[in-house]
């Protein structure tokens, strides 16, 4: 038996194998699904390229984000230091007030 057919009407060994495994029946659904697969592949490629673009933008903004966080932490430390200073001044004032009222009596 020939490996492949020589014309449309002859059957070769490969055609017999296709008949046995029923792959000939799957040919039509595969052909109908192929355009959809290609369309979905293109949509995926678009989304992947958009994702890469967004990741690059995010990476660029990450440095600015870190700088802003560092600035905010520095501002918070400054406010805390001022708060401690004002609490110290208040404590001193209360001490002076106690001395003044005790000395007055």
PyMOL commands that set and color helices and strands:
alter all, ss='L'
color gray80, all
select helices_A, chain A and resi 13-21+23-104
alter helices_A, ss='H'
color red, helices_A
deselect
rebuild
show_as cartoon
